[in-house]
Every structure is written in C-alpha cells, then in structure tokens.
Amino acid sequence: MRARSGAMDYQVIATLGPSSDGDLVWRAMLAAGATGFRLNTSHLSLAQLASWVGRLDRFLATQETARPLILDLQGSKWRLGQFCERVLVEGERVTLVCAASSDRPDALPVPHPDFFRAAAASSGEIVLDDAKLRLVLETQGREALCARVVAGGAIRPRKGITYTASAHRQESLGENDRAVLCCTRRMVGVRYAVSYVKDAVEMGHYREQIGSTAHLIAKLERGPALAEAAGIAESADELWLCRGDLGAELGAKAMAETVHGFSATVRAMPVPVLLAGQVFEHMTEHAAPTRSELCFAYDALADGYGGFVLSDETAIGRNPVASCRAAALFRG
C-alpha cells in the first residue's frame, strides 16, 4: 500500500490549453494558487506535446518550489477521431464509423474497435463530450453504427464518447499512451493520470507497465472504480474523482448519488483524493464562481478532498488566473 502523507497538501492542478499558454500566464497562475499543471495528451499530437513539455520543463526549472506536471493518459477511454468540427441537430441521423478520421459530412469516426463490439450489450444510449450530446442507437454493424441525435450541439474532434453505464472496455495502454511514456518518463517531476480505470486489477496492470517509481494517478470515472477505490489506491499515488465522465457513464441522478456516497469514504482512503470535473465551470465564461460552486468546494474540502483539478476553467476559459485564485480560496 502506498502510504498517505501525514499532512494533507492542498492541491490546485490547472489544465493548460489555448487560454493558458506562456511563461507570463503560468507565473501568474502559480502566484494565484496553482500548485501544478496538467496536459491532456489526448488532445495533442506528439510534436505538440514535445513543444509543451519542453517549454514547461524549462519554466518549472526556474521555480524555487518544485511543481509537478501531470500528463493525462487515455487508458481505456473512448474518444472520437479527427473530423471537421460540426453541429449535430436534434433528429439528425449520424453514422459512427470505425476509423481514425473521416471527411464524410454524415459520419463521426471512432478509432476503437471495442466500441463497436460493445454496442450489442449496451444501453443503446450514446453520450458525447461529458454527456452534453446524446444519441440513440438505431442499427449496428461490426464497423459502423447508425444513431439518431436526441440532444444536439457542437462537437469537436477527440471528445469523449461512451454508452451510458457501459461495462465493456478494452483495458490497456494504447499506442499513443506508450509513445507519451517513451518520450517523457525520464523527466523529473512528471506524473501520469490514467483515465477510465475500472478496478484494482486493471490499475495493478498499469503500475506494472509504467513502473514502480512513477507517480501514478487513477482517475475514477466509472461506477466499478468508485466501488473499488481503496483497492485501486494500492497501486496509485493519488485518486481523482472525475465527475464529468462519471456523469456520462451513470447519468445525472446516479452520478450525484454515487459521488455523495464516495465522498463519505474519502478520509479513509490511503492516498490523497482530488475533485475534478466542472469545479468552477461558471468561470469558463465569467469572472467569478457561483455561490453554489464555492459552497460545494468548501464542503468537498471538509469531506477530506485534498484539492481540485481545473479543466476548461483554465484550459479554454476567459479567466485562468482568477480560476486558480478561486480554487485556492480556502487554503490556510
């Protein structure tokens, strides 16, 4: 078991993106309360990742206090492939094709053969981008599915896609994850957050593949993972409760019930647990958090969470520095 430190560190992990690119904003985010940075490697080519990591490595080396850089690994999470950004309209029929990319105006590529194999045992409801968009499965084949849009909106490449409450997944590191590890594992201060961990057995496999000395974070985004969180912690250095994908997996009501029950167990976990997923989502477009967001953050800390992971708030939001300040509000 990986022992939990005696003193609970209050972490504010800020995801970097177009709104938070460059030394000046990084310095301001650290001054506002960020304790580390995160890159989602699923949204970057290897060349883009190398550029980000190189610049961050040089910047972080100038800081008096060591700051971690967390790299998200896709793990067994399903994501869309490459296509031109588009808007899905309610009632429209869309073909999901097993491909890395597609230029068909009526198709969305899904580069995961197991996604198509899982269709027969699925709920028939397909959700995209943290369940912002919803489809209903109508017909299925080995390498193509036809679905009808029931809740539309804009959709961009590399966004998450899943079936509601799906238990099926090919649980292994993909080619891109292995390439990320190969080019970054010798860097000092790099940590890895593994997405969509199912259970303790799977997390143990990731520990064996990535190595005993790596700092590994297990992202809890599936119902079985929350039920086995203590076992998963045996092979992890941190746990992140990620409510966005958890909501896509379980649905809104079940997600809320599951998060409530899990929060009662946080203090008993042997490793730190951070809260992720729309923590201060309001600040993606606005200068201040809502009162509800502040109250929930305060309650989360009282429950024993060790801090927060900011996503859109700092990656694409209008106020990345202010978002870090809001997340660090209750420190000390």
Secondary structure by P-SEA (a helix, b strand, c coil): cccccccccbbbbbbbccccccaaaaaaaaaacccbbbbccccccaaaaaaaaaaaaaaaaaccbbbbbbbbbbccbbbbccccbbbbcccbbbbbccccccccccbbbbccaaaaaaccccccbbbcccccbbbbbccccccbbbbbbcccccccccccccccccccccccccaaaaaaaaaccccccbbbbbcccccaaaaaaaaaaaccccccccccccaaaaaaccccccccccccccaaaaaaaccaaaaaaaaaaaaaacccccbbbbbbccccccccccccccaaaaaaaaaaaaacccbbbbcccccccccaaaaaaaaacccc
